[in-house]
Amino acid sequence: MNFDLPAEHRMIRDQVREFCEEEIAPIAQEIEEEHRFPEEVFEQLGELDMMGVPVSEEYGGLGGDQLMYALVTEELGRVSGGIGLSYAAHVSLGSKPIELFGTDEQKEEWLRPLAGGEGMGAWALTEPGSGSDASDMDTTAERDGDEWVLNGTKQFITNANVANSVLVKAVTDPDAGYDGISTFIVDPENDDGFEVTTVWDKMGLNSSPTCEIQLDDVRIPEDRLLGEEGEGWTQTMKTLEGGRISIAALSTGLAQGAYEAAKEYSGEREQFGEPISSFDAVRDMVVDMHRKTERARLLTHKAATRYDDGEDVTRASALAKLDASEAAREVAEDAVQVHGGYGYTTDFPPQRFYRDAKLMEIGEGTSEIQHLIIGRQLGL
């Protein structure tokens, strides 16, 4: 299923796969139906040292690379898209930017507990009116003495109601355009004026909380500015490159889970005295599911490897995210079809993969935005 993975990467993948089969798969449908964030699963992932896979050991992480992180994210997505999404948001959006842009003191105070599995991270960029233009934001941060005062609303924020820290993007200079955006570390538990106003019911991924948050005169000390003032948009672009790889990995996991379910069912289900996998129409559908999943995986691993080599990954990450997200939806839809009427019931997992997969084409930049990015990279 994977080519030339280093031994350590294979070991981590296999360890997480075993955990997923034993601890997550039995409750995957249950937590989705209950709209329940499974804290116990993330505590166990912390005990396995998986909550900070690509974070340096110096700050409590595993010290792995982007490829290792992609493998873990894929394995989680293979059994639960919701758990995979909250995990990816915690690592790539809530934790990694602190390592990339934070001071040593910020890393010690805010990154260490996230990487060590003692808390969850979140990242607040999107606003109710911003859509695909994430830079169009109304949230502001104004300096008042040795404090910053934040005001605004953030929308569709993963993990916000379970997070121990949230990285909030806000406008610090309204006249500076992209250079007028900064990033702040907000403590939801102790910073007055931070409120989760909505936890959305969604089409899928309901074990992963998606929230609206209100910032009402949230006062934070000046040392909560992440990086330099005005660097927020540059940080966002760097963060999203890694984030797109993680969504590609999650999408690959969803596709793999749907493909495996369809392959198993088609070999067991009999019609006219033989397994339906022997019929050309079903066999060809399952083969195409396998092909799309493998293609998504290869593109994801290529992007992750380029990231680890320090190369520019703008095109590679967008291409992986675009292809894998569409593959996840297509493979999941075909898995429902292979199962027939059973595929439409919650007794079988394809319906969950199908609903979960759709967000992959929306979050971290829609498919249309990925086309735009790739087109620019190609000089079109």
N, C-alpha and C positions, 0 to 999 in steps of 0.2 A: 504493500500500500504506500510505502514511502521509500525513496531511493537514497542510499548512501547517507543515512542519518548517522551522526556520531553516536557512539555507544551510550554516552551520558544522556543524550536526547531521547534515545529509544527507551532507556530505563525510566526516565521521568514520564514519558508518554504512557508506558505500560502501567506504571504505578497509578497514574491518574485514571486510566481506563478501568483498572480494577476497582478503584474507589467509586467511579461513576456507576459501574454495573451493580455494585453491592449496596451503595448508600443513596444514590440519586434516582436511578431508574425505577425502583419500586414506588417512589413518592412523586414522580414527575407529573403525572396527570392530577394527582390529589392536590398538590400545592398550586397548580394552575387553576383548578376549579375553586379552590378556597381563596384565591388571590392572596396567598400567604408568602411573604419573604422568608425563606428558610434559614434563619440565623444559625441553626445548628450545623448546616452544611458548610457555611463559610467559616465557622469556628474550626470544623474538622479540616478544611482546606488550609487554615492557618497552622494547625498542628502538623500538617504535611509539608509546611514551608512553601506553599504554592501561592500565597497572597502577594508575594513580591518577587515573582520569578525573574523579571528583567531588571530588578533593582540591585544595586551593589550590596555585597555582604556587609560592608562598612556600616550600612544603615538598616540592617536587619533583613535584607532581601536574600534571594537565593544566588544572585550573581550570574544568572543565566542571560541568554541573549534573546533577541526578538523572535528567532526561529523556535526556540524552546517555549517561549510564551505563546506563540501561535499554535504549537502542538497541544498545549494545555487547554487553550481556549476552544480548539476544535473538539477535543474529547468531551469537554463540558457540553458544548452545543449538540453533540451527537445524541445526548440523552435528555437535555433540558435547555431549550433556547433561553428561558428566563434566567436560569442560573448563569448561563454563559454570558448573557448580556450584562448582568450586574457585575460579574467578575471582570469583564472587559472594561467596563466603565470605571471600576475601582482602580484597575491597574494602569491602563493607558491614559485615562483622563484625570483621575483623581490623585494618582501617586507619581507617575513618571514625570509630569511637569515640575514637581517639587525637586526631584533629583536633577533635572536638566537645568533649571533656572533659579533654584533657591540658594540661600546662603547656608553655610554649615549649621548655623543655629536653627534655621527653619527646617532643615533636613532632620536634625536631631529631634526637634519638638514635634514636627508634623508628619514627616515621612516614616520615621522608625515605627510608630505604632501601626501605620497602614501596611507597611511591608511585612511586619511581623504577625499580622493577622489579628491585631488587637482592636481594629476599627475598620470602618468602610470609608472610601473616598468618593467624592462626586465632583462634577465640573459643570458650571453654569454659564453657558454661552447664549443659547437660543432665547428669544423673547417672543411674546405673542404676535407681534407684527413684523418680525424680521424675516421669516421664511428662509429661502435659500441665500438671502443676503444677510449673513450672520453679523456683518460689521454694522448694520443699521440698528443700533441699539440706543435705548432711552435711559438705561440704568446709568446712574452717575456716581462718581466718588469725588467728594470735595474735601480738600484739606482744611482742618480746623485745629490750629496749633500743632500738637504732636499726634493728632489723630486723623483718620479718614472717616468721612460720613457717607455711607452708601444708601442710595434710594433707587427703587425700581422693581420690576417684575421679571422673573425668568420662567420660561415655559419648557415642558418636556425634559425635565432634569432627572436623569436616572439616579436612583439611590438617595435622593435628597432627604427623605424622611427617615433614613437609617444611617446617614453619614455622620462621621465624627469631624470631618472637615469638608468644606466645599470651596473650590476655586472659582471665584466669581469674576467675570469680565465686566468692566465698567468704563465709562467715558470719563477721563480726567482732564481732557482739553478738547472742548467741543469744536474748536476751530482748526484742529490739527488732522482731521480725517483719520486714516488708519493709524497714524502716529499719536493719536490722542486717546488710545485705549490701553488700559492697564489691567493687571490681574491681582486679585486680593485673596488671601486665605481667611475664610470665615468659619467660625466655630458655631454650628447650629445650636448646640446645647447651652452655650454660655454667653453668646452675643445677643443682647436685647434688640428686638426689632426684626429678627429673622423668624419668618413664619412659613410653614408649608400650608398653603391654602387649599390645594386640591391634590388628591391622588387619583389619577385617571383610571377608569375602567377602559380596557383596550380590546382590540380584536384578538390579540394574542399576547404572549409574554407577560401574563398577569402575576407571575411570581416575582417579577422584577418591577419594583415601584417606579412609576413615572409621574413626576410631580410638577406643580406650579409653586413657585416660592415668591414671597413678598419681602422686600427689604425696605423697612420703614425707619429711617434715621439710625441705621446700624453703625455704631461707633466702634472702630477697631484701631489698635495702636499702629503707628507708622511702620513698625517692623513686620507687619502682615502684608506689605506690598511684595509681590513675587517678582524678582528681577528689578529692572529699572522702570520708572514711570515712562509710559509711552511704548513699552515693549510688548504689550498684550497681544497685539495682532500678529506680530512676528512669532511669538510663542504659540499662538493658536495654529498658525500654518504648520509649524513643526510638529505640534501635538497631533494634528489631524492626519499627518502622513503616517504616523504610527497607529493612530486610531483606525484608519482605513484598512490597514493590514489586519488588525484584530477583528474587524467586522468581516473581512474576507475569510479569516480563519473560522469565525463563528458560523458564517454561511456555509462553509465547507463541511463543518460538523453537522449542521442541519441536513444538508444534502446527503451526507453519509448515513445518518440515522434513518432518513426516509428511504434511501436505496436499500439498506439492509432489511428494513421491515418489508419492503415489497419483494425482495429476493426470497426471503424466508417464506412469506405467505404464498408466493407463486409456486414454490416447490412443494408446499403442503396441501394447498387447495386443489381438489380434483373436480373436473367436469368431464362428462362423457367418458369416465373411466380412466382418466390420466391427469397428471398435474397440469395446471394451466400454463406453467412455464414452458411446456412443450409446444404450445400454440405460437405460431409466428408472431402474431400481433403483440402478445404479452412478452415473449422473449425479446423481441426487438425493442420494446419499451424499456425493459429492465437493462438491456445493454446500453441504450442511450443514457439512462440514468447513471450508470457506472462511468460512462465516457465523460459526461458533464462534471461529475464529482471529481474525477481524476484530473481533469483540465483545471478546475478551480483550485485544487490542491497544489498543483505544480506552479500556477501563477502566484499563489499565496506564498509558497516557499521561496520562489524566486525573489519576490518583493522583500520578504523578511531577510533573506540572505544578503541582498543588496544593502538593506538598512544596516545590518550588522557589519558590513564591509565599509560603512561610512560613505557610500555612494548616494547620489541624488535618487530619491525614490518617488518623486512626484508622479511620474507617468506609471511606474510599476505598481505603486500602491493603488492608484485610481483604477488601473486596468484590472488588478486582482479583485478589488472591491466590486467593480461593475460586473465582472464575469461571475464571480462566486455568488453574489447576491441574486442575480438572475437565475443561476443554476439552482440555488436553493429553492426558489419558488417553483421552477419548472419541475424539478425532481420531486418535490413534495406533492405537487399537483398530480403528477403521474402515479405516485405512490397511492394516493387516494383512489385513483382510477383502477389500479391493479387490484385493490381490495374490494372494488365494487361497492355494494351497499354497506358493507362493514367499514369501509374507509370513511364513511360519513358519520360513524358512531364514535363516541369517546372511549369505547372499549379497545380501540386500536390507535396507535400513535400517529399515523399519517395526518389526521385532521389537525393535530397540534403543531406538527412540523409545518404544515401548510399555512396556518394562521401566523405562526412565529416568523416564517420566512419573509413575509411581505414587508416587515419593517426594515429588513436588510437593504431593500432598495430605496429606503427613505432616509434612515438615520446616517449620520456622518457624511452627509452630502448625498442628494438624490442621484439616481442613475443619470438623469439629465445633466446634472452638474459634473458627474464623472466624464460624460461625453465632452463637455466643454473643456475640462482640464486636459483630457487626452488630446483633444483637437489642438489646443494651444501648444502642447508639447510637441506635436507633429508639425507645427508651423502652419496650421490651417486657419 
